[in-house]
Amino acid sequence: MIKHTSRFLDGVALDWAVARAEKMQVFVDVNDESGKVVREMGVDGEPVFRPRQDWAFVGGIIVRERIVLIPSVTGWFATSHHVKKKYSQDTVEAMGDDPLTSVLRCLVRIKLGNVVEIPVELAGIENCFYQYCDFPRNDRTCAGQG
């Protein structure tokens, strides 16, 4: 596993993080058609889990988490005012090129935080957590680095 910033999650890495946020048991598999995919364990046929392509799934998240979507010049903005304690709330925000991505990134930030752990095989060096911070790289190796 490797640390990754949730605001840059995309593709199969985003699918993985959403599954973890939803407390699903999943694993990474290789599909001849599309390369790496996330599959749900314990479900008949172990179907591919692709929430970033499923409006019905994301629609339920929008309602449940009270996420607001706002179009912008640079993409889509998703925000949620989440109750932390009685009379206290936390605003969680995320951006994406499309509405599904922004909602799913917002969900991951709500449930898992700003930094998440994903399987190394899903993280390219360009998306590694260490690319976006000042921490030394000697405590954890990024994917693609020796």
N, CA, C and O atoms as a GROMACS GRO file, in nm:
protein
  584
    1MET      N    1   0.085  -0.119   0.000
    1MET     CA    2   0.000   0.000   0.000
    1MET      C    3   0.089   0.124   0.000
    1MET      O    4   0.201   0.124   0.051
    2ILE      N    5   0.035   0.230  -0.060
    2ILE     CA    6   0.109   0.355  -0.068
    2ILE      C    7   0.012   0.470  -0.042
    2ILE      O    8  -0.106   0.462  -0.076
    3LYS      N    9   0.062   0.577   0.017
    3LYS     CA   10  -0.022   0.694   0.047
    3LYS      C   11  -0.044   0.776  -0.080
    3LYS      O   12   0.045   0.790  -0.163
    4HIS      N   13  -0.165   0.828  -0.092
    4HIS     CA   14  -0.204   0.904  -0.210
    4HIS      C   15  -0.299   1.015  -0.164
    4HIS      O   16  -0.384   0.991  -0.078
    5THR      N   17  -0.286   1.133  -0.219
    5THR     CA   18  -0.378   1.241  -0.182
    5THR      C   19  -0.513   1.216  -0.247
    5THR      O   20  -0.520   1.184  -0.366
    6SER      N   21  -0.619   1.230  -0.171
    6SER     CA   22  -0.753   1.200  -0.222
    6SER      C   23  -0.797   1.299  -0.330
    6SER      O   24  -0.879   1.265  -0.415
    7ARG      N   25  -0.745   1.419  -0.328
    7ARG     CA   26  -0.789   1.517  -0.428
    7ARG      C   27  -0.738   1.487  -0.568
    7ARG      O   28  -0.788   1.545  -0.665
    8PHE      N   29  -0.640   1.396  -0.581
    8PHE     CA   30  -0.587   1.361  -0.712
    8PHE      C   31  -0.625   1.219  -0.754
    8PHE      O   32  -0.578   1.171  -0.858
    9LEU      N   33  -0.708   1.151  -0.676
    9LEU     CA   34  -0.750   1.016  -0.713
    9LEU      C   35  -0.825   1.016  -0.845
    9LEU      O   36  -0.906   1.105  -0.872
   10ASP      N   37  -0.798   0.916  -0.927
   10ASP     CA   38  -0.862   0.906  -1.057
   10ASP      C   39  -0.862   0.760  -1.101
   10ASP      O   40  -0.786   0.679  -1.048
   11GLY      N   41  -0.945   0.726  -1.196
   11GLY     CA   42  -0.945   0.593  -1.254
   11GLY      C   43  -0.968   0.482  -1.154
   11GLY      O   44  -1.051   0.494  -1.064
   12VAL      N   45  -0.895   0.374  -1.170
   12VAL     CA   46  -0.913   0.255  -1.086
   12VAL      C   47  -0.874   0.284  -0.941
   12VAL      O   48  -0.931   0.226  -0.849
   13ALA      N   49  -0.778   0.374  -0.919
   13ALA     CA   50  -0.741   0.412  -0.782
   13ALA      C   51  -0.859   0.478  -0.712
   13ALA      O   52  -0.880   0.455  -0.592
   14LEU      N   53  -0.936   0.558  -0.783
   14LEU     CA   54  -1.057   0.619  -0.725
   14LEU      C   55  -1.161   0.512  -0.695
   14LEU      O   56  -1.225   0.515  -0.590
   15ASP      N   57  -1.179   0.418  -0.787
   15ASP     CA   58  -1.272   0.306  -0.763
   15ASP      C   59  -1.236   0.233  -0.634
   15ASP      O   60  -1.323   0.202  -0.553
   16TRP      N   61  -1.107   0.204  -0.615
   16TRP     CA   62  -1.059   0.135  -0.496
   16TRP      C   63  -1.092   0.214  -0.370
   16TRP      O   64  -1.146   0.160  -0.274
   17ALA      N   65  -1.059   0.343  -0.371
   17ALA     CA   66  -1.081   0.427  -0.252
   17ALA      C   67  -1.229   0.438  -0.219
   17ALA      O   68  -1.266   0.438  -0.102
   18VAL      N   69  -1.314   0.448  -0.320
   18VAL     CA   70  -1.459   0.455  -0.297
   18VAL      C   71  -1.507   0.325  -0.234
   18VAL      O   72  -1.588   0.327  -0.141
   19ALA      N   73  -1.460   0.213  -0.284
   19ALA     CA   74  -1.498   0.083  -0.226
   19ALA      C   75  -1.458   0.076  -0.079
   19ALA      O   76  -1.536   0.028   0.004
   20ARG      N   77  -1.338   0.123  -0.046
   20ARG     CA   78  -1.293   0.123   0.093
   20ARG      C   79  -1.377   0.219   0.178
   20ARG      O   80  -1.410   0.188   0.292
   21ALA      N   81  -1.412   0.334   0.121
   21ALA     CA   82  -1.496   0.430   0.193
   21ALA      C   83  -1.634   0.372   0.221
   21ALA      O   84  -1.696   0.404   0.322
   22GLU      N   85  -1.681   0.288   0.131
   22GLU     CA   86  -1.812   0.223   0.147
   22GLU      C   87  -1.802   0.091   0.223
   22GLU      O   88  -1.901   0.018   0.234
   23LYS      N   89  -1.684   0.061   0.276
   23LYS     CA   90  -1.658  -0.059   0.356
   23LYS      C   91  -1.684  -0.189   0.278
   23LYS      O   92  -1.733  -0.287   0.333
   24MET      N   93  -1.652  -0.187   0.150
   24MET     CA   94  -1.666  -0.305   0.065
   24MET      C   95  -1.536  -0.385   0.068
   24MET      O   96  -1.428  -0.329   0.084
   25GLN      N   97  -1.547  -0.515   0.053
   25GLN     CA   98  -1.431  -0.603   0.040
   25GLN      C   99  -1.399  -0.615  -0.108
   25GLN      O  100  -1.478  -0.672  -0.184
   26VAL      N  101  -1.285  -0.563  -0.149
   26VAL     CA  102  -1.249  -0.562  -0.291
   26VAL      C  103  -1.106  -0.609  -0.312
   26VAL      O  104  -1.027  -0.616  -0.218
   27PHE      N  105  -1.074  -0.640  -0.436
   27PHE     CA  106  -0.938  -0.674  -0.474
   27PHE      C  107  -0.911  -0.623  -0.614
   27PHE      O  108  -1.003  -0.597  -0.691
   28VAL      N  109  -0.782  -0.608  -0.647
   28VAL     CA  110  -0.742  -0.561  -0.780
   28VAL      C  111  -0.719  -0.683  -0.868
   28VAL      O  112  -0.656  -0.780  -0.827
   29ASP      N  113  -0.772  -0.677  -0.989
   29ASP     CA  114  -0.760  -0.786  -1.085
   29ASP      C  115  -0.719  -0.726  -1.219
   29ASP      O  116  -0.728  -0.605  -1.239
   30VAL      N  117  -0.675  -0.810  -1.310
   30VAL     CA  118  -0.643  -0.765  -1.445
   30VAL      C  119  -0.748  -0.820  -1.539
   30VAL      O  120  -0.772  -0.941  -1.544
   31ASN      N  121  -0.810  -0.731  -1.615
   31ASN     CA  122  -0.914  -0.764  -1.710
   31ASN      C  123  -0.853  -0.752  -1.850
   31ASN      O  124  -0.788  -0.652  -1.879
   32ASP      N  125  -0.872  -0.850  -1.935
   32ASP     CA  126  -0.814  -0.847  -2.070
   32ASP      C  127  -0.859  -0.726  -2.150
   32ASP      O  128  -0.784  -0.674  -2.233
   33GLU      N  129  -0.981  -0.680  -2.126
   33GLU     CA  130  -1.037  -0.568  -2.202
   33GLU      C  131  -0.982  -0.433  -2.158
   33GLU      O  132  -0.946  -0.350  -2.241
   34SER      N  133  -0.976  -0.411  -2.027
   34SER     CA  134  -0.947  -0.275  -1.979
   34SER      C  135  -0.829  -0.264  -1.884
   34SER      O  136  -0.808  -0.158  -1.824
   35GLY      N  137  -0.751  -0.369  -1.869
   35GLY     CA  138  -0.637  -0.361  -1.778
   35GLY      C  139  -0.679  -0.385  -1.634
   35GLY      O  140  -0.759  -0.475  -1.607
   36LYS      N  141  -0.626  -0.305  -1.541
   36LYS     CA  142  -0.655  -0.323  -1.398
   36LYS      C  143  -0.798  -0.279  -1.366
   36LYS      O  144  -0.846  -0.177  -1.413
   37VAL      N  145  -0.864  -0.361  -1.283
   37VAL     CA  146  -1.000  -0.332  -1.238
   37VAL      C  147  -1.012  -0.367  -1.090
   37VAL      O  148  -0.930  -0.441  -1.036
   38VAL      N  149  -1.115  -0.312  -1.026
   38VAL     CA  150  -1.147  -0.345  -0.888
   38VAL      C  151  -1.267  -0.437  -0.891
   38VAL      O  152  -1.368  -0.408  -0.956
   39ARG      N  153  -1.257  -0.550  -0.820
   39ARG     CA  154  -1.368  -0.646  -0.814
   39ARG      C  155  -1.415  -0.660  -0.669
   39ARG      O  156  -1.337  -0.650  -0.575
   40GLU      N  157  -1.544  -0.685  -0.655
   40GLU     CA  158  -1.604  -0.702  -0.523
   40GLU      C  159  -1.598  -0.848  -0.482
   40GLU      O  160  -1.644  -0.936  -0.554
   41MET      N  161  -1.541  -0.872  -0.363
   41MET     CA  162  -1.530  -1.009  -0.311
   41MET      C  163  -1.661  -1.053  -0.250
   41MET      O  164  -1.737  -0.972  -0.196
   42GLY      N  165  -1.688  -1.183  -0.258
   42GLY     CA  166  -1.803  -1.241  -0.191
   42GLY      C  167  -1.935  -1.219  -0.264
   42GLY      O  168  -2.041  -1.255  -0.213
   43VAL      N  169  -1.929  -1.160  -0.382
   43VAL     CA  170  -2.050  -1.138  -0.461
   43VAL      C  171  -2.042  -1.232  -0.581
   43VAL      O  172  -1.936  -1.249  -0.640
   44ASP      N  173  -2.154  -1.293  -0.617
   44ASP     CA  174  -2.157  -1.390  -0.725
   44ASP      C  175  -2.091  -1.336  -0.852
   44ASP      O  176  -2.131  -1.232  -0.904
   45GLY      N  177  -1.990  -1.405  -0.900
   45GLY     CA  178  -1.921  -1.364  -1.021
   45GLY      C  179  -1.816  -1.256  -1.000
   45GLY      O  180  -1.749  -1.217  -1.095
   46GLU      N  181  -1.803  -1.208  -0.879
   46GLU     CA  182  -1.707  -1.101  -0.845
   46GLU      C  183  -1.709  -0.990  -0.950
   46GLU      O  184  -1.613  -0.975  -1.026
   47PRO      N  185  -1.818  -0.914  -0.956
   47PRO     CA  186  -1.831  -0.812  -1.060
   47PRO      C  187  -1.730  -0.699  -1.047
   47PRO      O  188  -1.679  -0.671  -0.938
   48VAL      N  189  -1.701  -0.636  -1.161
   48VAL     CA  190  -1.613  -0.520  -1.163
   48VAL      C  191  -1.688  -0.404  -1.098
   48VAL      O  192  -1.805  -0.381  -1.128
   49PHE      N  193  -1.621  -0.332  -1.009
   49PHE     CA  194  -1.679  -0.218  -0.938
   49PHE      C  195  -1.624  -0.090  -1.002
   49PHE      O  196  -1.506  -0.059  -0.989
   50ARG      N  197  -1.712  -0.016  -1.072
   50ARG     CA  198  -1.673   0.108  -1.140
   50ARG      C  199  -1.770   0.221  -1.104
   50ARG      O  200  -1.851   0.260  -1.187
   51PRO      N  201  -1.762   0.272  -0.984
   51PRO     CA  202  -1.857   0.377  -0.945
   51PRO      C  203  -1.843   0.504  -1.028
   51PRO      O  204  -1.939   0.579  -1.041
   52ARG      N  205  -1.726   0.530  -1.084
   52ARG     CA  206  -1.705   0.653  -1.162
   52ARG      C  207  -1.779   0.648  -1.295
   52ARG      O  208  -1.775   0.744  -1.372
   53GLN      N  209  -1.848   0.536  -1.323
   53GLN     CA  210  -1.928   0.523  -1.444
   53GLN      C  211  -2.074   0.490  -1.411
   53GLN      O  212  -2.149   0.447  -1.499
   54ASP      N  213  -2.115   0.509  -1.286
   54ASP     CA  214  -2.246   0.463  -1.241
   54ASP      C  215  -2.325   0.575  -1.172
   54ASP      O  216  -2.308   0.600  -1.053
   55TRP      N  217  -2.410   0.643  -1.250
   55TRP     CA  218  -2.488   0.753  -1.194
   55TRP      C  219  -2.584   0.706  -1.084
   55TRP      O  220  -2.609   0.781  -0.989
   56ALA      N  221  -2.638   0.586  -1.094
   56ALA     CA  222  -2.730   0.537  -0.991
   56ALA      C  223  -2.658   0.525  -0.856
   56ALA      O  224  -2.713   0.564  -0.753
   57PHE      N  225  -2.537   0.472  -0.857
   57PHE     CA  226  -2.458   0.459  -0.735
   57PHE      C  227  -2.423   0.597  -0.680
   57PHE      O  228  -2.441   0.622  -0.561
   58VAL      N  229  -2.373   0.684  -0.766
   58VAL     CA  230  -2.330   0.818  -0.722
   58VAL      C  231  -2.450   0.902  -0.678
   58VAL      O  232  -2.437   0.983  -0.585
   59GLY      N  233  -2.564   0.885  -0.742
   59GLY     CA  234  -2.684   0.958  -0.700
   59GLY      C  235  -2.722   0.928  -0.556
   59GLY      O  236  -2.760   1.018  -0.482
   60GLY      N  237  -2.711   0.801  -0.517
   60GLY     CA  238  -2.737   0.763  -0.378
   60GLY      C  239  -2.640   0.830  -0.281
   60GLY      O  240  -2.678   0.869  -0.171
   61ILE      N  241  -2.514   0.842  -0.322
   61ILE     CA  242  -2.413   0.909  -0.238
   61ILE      C  243  -2.446   1.057  -0.224
   61ILE      O  244  -2.434   1.113  -0.115
   62ILE      N  245  -2.485   1.120  -0.334
   62ILE     CA  246  -2.519   1.264  -0.331
   62ILE      C  247  -2.628   1.290  -0.227
   62ILE      O  248  -2.619   1.384  -0.149
   63VAL      N  249  -2.731   1.206  -0.228
   63VAL     CA  250  -2.843   1.222  -0.134
   63VAL      C  251  -2.799   1.190   0.009
   63VAL      O  252  -2.823   1.269   0.100
   64ARG      N  253  -2.735   1.076   0.028
   64ARG     CA  254  -2.696   1.031   0.162
   64ARG      C  255  -2.598   1.127   0.230
   64ARG      O  256  -2.614   1.157   0.348
   65GLU      N  257  -2.499   1.174   0.156
   65GLU     CA  258  -2.395   1.261   0.213
   65GLU      C  259  -2.427   1.410   0.197
   65GLU      O  260  -2.349   1.496   0.240
   66ARG      N  261  -2.542   1.440   0.136
   66ARG     CA  262  -2.586   1.579   0.115
   66ARG      C  263  -2.479   1.660   0.041
   66ARG      O  264  -2.439   1.768   0.085
   67ILE      N  265  -2.436   1.605  -0.069
   67ILE     CA  266  -2.332   1.670  -0.151
   67ILE      C  267  -2.399   1.762  -0.252
   67ILE      O  268  -2.498   1.727  -0.315
   68VAL      N  269  -2.341   1.880  -0.265
   68VAL     CA  270  -2.388   1.979  -0.362
   68VAL      C  271  -2.288   1.984  -0.476
   68VAL      O  272  -2.168   1.992  -0.453
   69LEU      N  273  -2.338   1.980  -0.599
   69LEU     CA  274  -2.253   1.988  -0.718
   69LEU      C  275  -2.266   2.125  -0.783
   69LEU      O  276  -2.377   2.176  -0.801
   70ILE      N  277  -2.152   2.185  -0.817
   70ILE     CA  278  -2.152   2.317  -0.879
   70ILE      C  279  -2.058   2.312  -1.000
   70ILE      O  280  -1.941   2.278  -0.985
   71PRO      N  281  -2.109   2.346  -1.120
   71PRO     CA  282  -2.019   2.351  -1.235
   71PRO      C  283  -1.930   2.474  -1.226
   71PRO      O  284  -1.972   2.579  -1.177
   72SER      N  285  -1.807   2.462  -1.274
   72SER     CA  286  -1.716   2.575  -1.277
   72SER      C  287  -1.643   2.577  -1.411
   72SER      O  288  -1.656   2.484  -1.491
   73VAL      N  289  -1.568   2.679  -1.434
   73VAL     CA  290  -1.493   2.692  -1.559
   73VAL      C  291  -1.390   2.580  -1.573
   73VAL      O  292  -1.362   2.536  -1.685
   74THR      N  293  -1.335   2.535  -1.463
   74THR     CA  294  -1.229   2.434  -1.465
   74THR      C  295  -1.277   2.291  -1.442
   74THR      O  296  -1.195   2.199  -1.441
   75GLY      N  297  -1.406   2.270  -1.423
   75GLY     CA  298  -1.457   2.134  -1.397
   75GLY      C  299  -1.580   2.138  -1.310
   75GLY      O  300  -1.669   2.222  -1.330
   76TRP      N  301  -1.586   2.049  -1.214
   76TRP     CA  302  -1.700   2.039  -1.123
   76TRP      C  303  -1.651   2.045  -0.979
   76TRP      O  304  -1.546   1.991  -0.945
   77PHE      N  305  -1.729   2.112  -0.897
   77PHE     CA  306  -1.698   2.133  -0.756
   77PHE      C  307  -1.805   2.060  -0.675
   77PHE      O  308  -1.924   2.080  -0.697
   78ALA      N  309  -1.763   1.976  -0.581
   78ALA     CA  310  -1.856   1.904  -0.493
   78ALA      C  311  -1.826   1.944  -0.349
   78ALA      O  312  -1.710   1.950  -0.308
   79THR      N  313  -1.929   1.972  -0.273
   79THR     CA  314  -1.910   2.011  -0.133
   79THR      C  315  -2.017   1.947  -0.046
   79THR      O  316  -2.129   1.922  -0.090
   80SER      N  317  -1.980   1.922   0.078
   80SER     CA  318  -2.073   1.863   0.175
   80SER      C  319  -2.044   1.924   0.312
   80SER      O  320  -1.928   1.936   0.352
   81HIS      N  321  -2.149   1.962   0.382
   81HIS     CA  322  -2.136   2.010   0.519
   81HIS      C  323  -2.170   1.893   0.608
   81HIS      O  324  -2.286   1.858   0.625
   82HIS      N  325  -2.068   1.832   0.666
   82HIS     CA  326  -2.084   1.711   0.743
   82HIS      C  327  -2.084   1.742   0.892
   82HIS      O  328  -1.995   1.812   0.941
   83VAL      N  329  -2.182   1.690   0.963
   83VAL     CA  330  -2.192   1.713   1.107
   83VAL      C  331  -2.088   1.628   1.178
   83VAL      O  332  -2.087   1.506   1.167
   84LYS      N  333  -1.999   1.695   1.252
   84LYS     CA  334  -1.895   1.626   1.329
   84LYS      C  335  -1.947   1.595   1.469
   84LYS      O  336  -1.942   1.480   1.513
   85LYS      N  337  -1.996   1.696   1.537
   85LYS     CA  338  -2.052   1.682   1.670
   85LYS      C  339  -2.178   1.768   1.673
   85LYS      O  340  -2.205   1.844   1.580
   86LYS      N  341  -2.253   1.756   1.780
   86LYS     CA  342  -2.373   1.836   1.793
   86LYS      C  343  -2.336   1.984   1.781
   86LYS      O  344  -2.245   2.031   1.849
   87TYR      N  345  -2.406   2.055   1.696
   87TYR     CA  346  -2.387   2.198   1.670
   87TYR      C  347  -2.252   2.231   1.604
   87TYR      O  348  -2.209   2.346   1.608
   88SER      N  349  -2.188   2.133   1.545
   88SER     CA  350  -2.060   2.157   1.478
   88SER      C  351  -2.059   2.084   1.344
   88SER      O  352  -2.099   1.967   1.338
   89GLN      N  353  -2.016   2.149   1.240
   89GLN     CA  354  -2.008   2.081   1.111
   89GLN      C  355  -1.875   2.109   1.042
   89GLN      O  356  -1.807   2.208   1.070
   90ASP      N  357  -1.841   2.021   0.953
   90ASP     CA  358  -1.716   2.029   0.880
   90ASP      C  359  -1.751   2.035   0.732
   90ASP      O  360  -1.832   1.956   0.684
   91THR      N  361  -1.691   2.128   0.659
   91THR     CA  362  -1.714   2.138   0.515
   91THR      C  363  -1.606   2.060   0.443
   91THR      O  364  -1.486   2.081   0.464
   92VAL      N  365  -1.648   1.969   0.357
   92VAL     CA  366  -1.557   1.889   0.277
   92VAL      C  367  -1.581   1.924   0.132
   92VAL      O  368  -1.695   1.929   0.086
   93GLU      N  369  -1.471   1.949   0.058
   93GLU     CA  370  -1.482   1.991  -0.082
   93GLU      C  371  -1.391   1.907  -0.170
   93GLU      O  372  -1.290   1.854  -0.125
   94ALA      N  373  -1.430   1.896  -0.296
   94ALA     CA  374  -1.347   1.825  -0.394
   94ALA      C  375  -1.376   1.879  -0.533
   94ALA      O  376  -1.486   1.928  -0.560
   95MET      N  377  -1.278   1.869  -0.620
   95MET     CA  378  -1.292   1.910  -0.760
   95MET      C  379  -1.272   1.789  -0.851
   95MET      O  380  -1.208   1.692  -0.812
   96GLY      N  381  -1.327   1.798  -0.971
   96GLY     CA  382  -1.307   1.693  -1.070
   96GLY      C  383  -1.339   1.744  -1.209
   96GLY      O  384  -1.407   1.846  -1.224
   97ASP      N  385  -1.291   1.674  -1.310
   97ASP     CA  386  -1.321   1.711  -1.448
   97ASP      C  387  -1.466   1.684  -1.485
   97ASP      O  388  -1.520   1.745  -1.577
   98ASP      N  389  -1.529   1.593  -1.412
   98ASP     CA  390  -1.669   1.559  -1.438
   98ASP      C  391  -1.741   1.546  -1.303
   98ASP      O  392  -1.676   1.532  -1.199
   99PRO      N  393  -1.875   1.551  -1.303
   99PRO     CA  394  -1.948   1.547  -1.176
   99PRO      C  395  -1.928   1.418  -1.096
   99PRO      O  396  -1.920   1.423  -0.974
  100LEU      N  397  -1.919   1.304  -1.163
  100LEU     CA  398  -1.900   1.178  -1.091
  100LEU      C  399  -1.768   1.177  -1.015
  100LEU      O  400  -1.764   1.138  -0.898
  101THR      N  401  -1.662   1.219  -1.079
  101THR     CA  402  -1.531   1.221  -1.014
  101THR      C  403  -1.530   1.314  -0.894
  101THR      O  404  -1.477   1.279  -0.789
  102SER      N  405  -1.589   1.432  -0.909
  102SER     CA  406  -1.588   1.527  -0.796
  102SER      C  407  -1.668   1.474  -0.677
  102SER      O  408  -1.626   1.490  -0.563
  103VAL      N  409  -1.782   1.410  -0.702
  103VAL     CA  410  -1.863   1.354  -0.593
  103VAL      C  411  -1.787   1.240  -0.524
  103VAL      O  412  -1.785   1.232  -0.402
  104LEU      N  413  -1.726   1.153  -0.602
  104LEU     CA  414  -1.655   1.039  -0.544
  104LEU      C  415  -1.532   1.084  -0.465
  104LEU      O  416  -1.502   1.027  -0.360
  105ARG      N  417  -1.460   1.184  -0.514
  105ARG     CA  418  -1.347   1.238  -0.437
  105ARG      C  419  -1.395   1.300  -0.307
  105ARG      O  420  -1.329   1.288  -0.204
  106CYS      N  421  -1.510   1.368  -0.311
  106CYS     CA  422  -1.567   1.427  -0.191
  106CYS      C  423  -1.603   1.316  -0.091
  106CYS      O  424  -1.575   1.329   0.028
  107LEU      N  425  -1.664   1.208  -0.138
  107LEU     CA  426  -1.698   1.095  -0.051
  107LEU      C  427  -1.573   1.038   0.015
  107LEU      O  428  -1.572   1.013   0.136
  108VAL      N  429  -1.468   1.018  -0.062
  108VAL     CA  430  -1.344   0.963  -0.008
  108VAL      C  431  -1.287   1.056   0.100
  108VAL      O  432  -1.240   1.009   0.203
  109ARG      N  433  -1.291   1.187   0.076
  109ARG     CA  434  -1.241   1.282   0.176
  109ARG      C  435  -1.326   1.279   0.302
  109ARG      O  436  -1.273   1.291   0.412
  110ILE      N  437  -1.459   1.264   0.288
  110ILE     CA  438  -1.548   1.257   0.404
  110ILE      C  439  -1.516   1.133   0.488
  110ILE      O  440  -1.500   1.142   0.610
  111LYS      N  441  -1.506   1.018   0.423
  111LYS     CA  442  -1.493   0.890   0.494
  111LYS      C  443  -1.349   0.853   0.531
  111LYS      O  444  -1.327   0.793   0.637
  112LEU      N  445  -1.253   0.888   0.446
  112LEU     CA  446  -1.115   0.841   0.467
  112LEU      C  447  -1.014   0.952   0.491
  112LEU      O  448  -0.904   0.926   0.539
  113GLY      N  449  -1.049   1.076   0.459
  113GLY     CA  450  -0.959   1.187   0.483
  113GLY      C  451  -0.886   1.235   0.358
  113GLY      O  452  -0.917   1.192   0.247
  114ASN      N  453  -0.789   1.323   0.378
  114ASN     CA  454  -0.717   1.386   0.268
  114ASN      C  455  -0.610   1.297   0.208
  114ASN      O  456  -0.571   1.316   0.093
  115VAL      N  457  -0.562   1.201   0.284
  115VAL     CA  458  -0.460   1.107   0.236
  115VAL      C  459  -0.513   0.966   0.259
  115VAL      O  460  -0.555   0.932   0.369
  116VAL      N  461  -0.510   0.885   0.153
  116VAL     CA  462  -0.560   0.748   0.162
  116VAL      C  463  -0.450   0.651   0.120
  116VAL      O  464  -0.355   0.689   0.052
  117GLU      N  465  -0.464   0.526   0.161
  117GLU     CA  466  -0.372   0.423   0.118
  117GLU      C  467  -0.438   0.340   0.008
  117GLU      O  468  -0.551   0.294   0.022
  118ILE      N  469  -0.364   0.324  -0.101
  118ILE     CA  470  -0.412   0.244  -0.214
  118ILE      C  471  -0.305   0.141  -0.250
  118ILE      O  472  -0.188   0.160  -0.214
  119PRO      N  473  -0.342   0.035  -0.319
  119PRO     CA  474  -0.240  -0.062  -0.361
  119PRO      C  475  -0.136   0.004  -0.451
  119PRO      O  476  -0.170   0.089  -0.535
  120VAL      N  477  -0.012  -0.033  -0.435
  120VAL     CA  478   0.098   0.026  -0.512
  120VAL      C  479   0.074   0.015  -0.662
  120VAL      O  480   0.106   0.107  -0.736
  121GLU      N  481   0.016  -0.097  -0.706
  121GLU     CA  482  -0.004  -0.118  -0.849
  121GLU      C  483  -0.104  -0.019  -0.911
  121GLU      O  484  -0.114  -0.010  -1.033
  122LEU      N  485  -0.178   0.054  -0.826
  122LEU     CA  486  -0.274   0.152  -0.878
  122LEU      C  487  -0.220   0.294  -0.876
  122LEU      O  488  -0.286   0.385  -0.925
  123ALA      N  489  -0.102   0.313  -0.820
  123ALA     CA  490  -0.047   0.449  -0.807
  123ALA      C  491   0.072   0.468  -0.901
  123ALA      O  492   0.173   0.398  -0.890
  124GLY      N  493   0.059   0.561  -0.991
  124GLY     CA  494   0.172   0.600  -1.075
  124GLY      C  495   0.253   0.703  -0.999
  124GLY      O  496   0.200   0.769  -0.910
  125ILE      N  497   0.378   0.718  -1.030
  125ILE     CA  498   0.464   0.813  -0.960
  125ILE      C  499   0.410   0.955  -0.971
  125ILE      O  500   0.428   1.035  -0.880
  126GLU      N  501   0.345   0.986  -1.083
  126GLU     CA  502   0.294   1.122  -1.101
  126GLU      C  503   0.181   1.154  -1.003
  126GLU      O  504   0.153   1.271  -0.979
  127ASN      N  505   0.117   1.052  -0.946
  127ASN     CA  506   0.007   1.073  -0.853
  127ASN      C  507   0.044   1.039  -0.709
  127ASN      O  508  -0.043   1.043  -0.622
  128CYS      N  509   0.166   1.008  -0.684
  128CYS     CA  510   0.210   0.967  -0.551
  128CYS      C  511   0.195   1.081  -0.451
  128CYS      O  512   0.215   1.198  -0.485
  129PHE      N  513   0.159   1.047  -0.329
  129PHE     CA  514   0.143   1.146  -0.222
  129PHE      C  515   0.267   1.233  -0.206
  129PHE      O  516   0.257   1.353  -0.182
  130TYR      N  517   0.383   1.172  -0.220
  130TYR     CA  518   0.507   1.244  -0.195
  130TYR      C  519   0.536   1.349  -0.302
  130TYR      O  520   0.620   1.437  -0.280
  131GLN      N  521   0.470   1.342  -0.414
  131GLN     CA  522   0.486   1.445  -0.517
  131GLN      C  523   0.423   1.577  -0.471
  131GLN      O  524   0.461   1.682  -0.522
  132TYR      N  525   0.329   1.573  -0.377
  132TYR     CA  526   0.252   1.690  -0.338
  132TYR      C  527   0.278   1.734  -0.195
  132TYR      O  528   0.193   1.796  -0.133
  133CYS      N  529   0.395   1.702  -0.142
  133CYS     CA  530   0.425   1.743  -0.007
  133CYS      C  531   0.575   1.761   0.011
  133CYS      O  532   0.652   1.733  -0.080
  134ASP      N  533   0.614   1.809   0.125
  134ASP     CA  534   0.754   1.835   0.153
  134ASP      C  535   0.819   1.726   0.238
  134ASP      O  536   0.932   1.744   0.283
  135PHE      N  537   0.750   1.613   0.261
  135PHE     CA  538   0.805   1.507   0.343
  135PHE      C  539   0.922   1.441   0.270
  135PHE      O  540   0.922   1.433   0.147
  136PRO      N  541   1.021   1.392   0.345
  136PRO     CA  542   1.129   1.318   0.280
  136PRO      C  543   1.075   1.186   0.225
  136PRO      O  544   0.983   1.128   0.282
  137ARG      N  545   1.132   1.140   0.117
  137ARG     CA  546   1.084   1.018   0.052
  137ARG      C  547   1.147   0.892   0.109
  137ARG      O  548   1.113   0.783   0.064
  138ASN      N  549   1.237   0.903   0.205
  138ASN     CA  550   1.308   0.785   0.250
  138ASN      C  551   1.225   0.693   0.339
  138ASN      O  552   1.269   0.580   0.364
  139ASP      N  553   1.108   0.734   0.387
  139ASP     CA  554   1.030   0.649   0.474
  139ASP      C  555   0.936   0.557   0.394
  139ASP      O  556   0.885   0.459   0.450
  140ARG      N  557   0.912   0.586   0.268
  140ARG     CA  558   0.823   0.504   0.187
  140ARG      C  559   0.859   0.524   0.041
  140ARG      O  560   0.880   0.637  -0.002
  141THR      N  561   0.865   0.419  -0.034
  141THR     CA  562   0.902   0.432  -0.175
  141THR      C  563   0.777   0.446  -0.260
  141THR      O  564   0.681   0.372  -0.243
  142CYS      N  565   0.780   0.543  -0.350
  142CYS     CA  566   0.670   0.565  -0.443
  142CYS      C  567   0.675   0.460  -0.553
  142CYS      O  568   0.781   0.407  -0.584
  143ALA      N  569   0.559   0.431  -0.613
  143ALA     CA  570   0.554   0.338  -0.724
  143ALA      C  571   0.642   0.391  -0.837
  143ALA      O  572   0.636   0.510  -0.870
  144GLY      N  573   0.721   0.306  -0.895
  144GLY     CA  574   0.806   0.346  -1.004
  144GLY      C  575   0.944   0.394  -0.960
  144GLY      O  576   1.031   0.417  -1.044
  145GLN      N  577   0.966   0.408  -0.831
  145GLN     CA  578   1.096   0.451  -0.778
  145GLN      C  579   1.167   0.330  -0.718
  145GLN      O  580   1.102   0.239  -0.668
  146GLY      N  581   1.298   0.329  -0.723
  146GLY     CA  582   1.376   0.217  -0.672
  146GLY      C  583   1.393   0.212  -0.526
  146GLY      O  584   1.457   0.121  -0.473
   0.00000   0.00000   0.00000
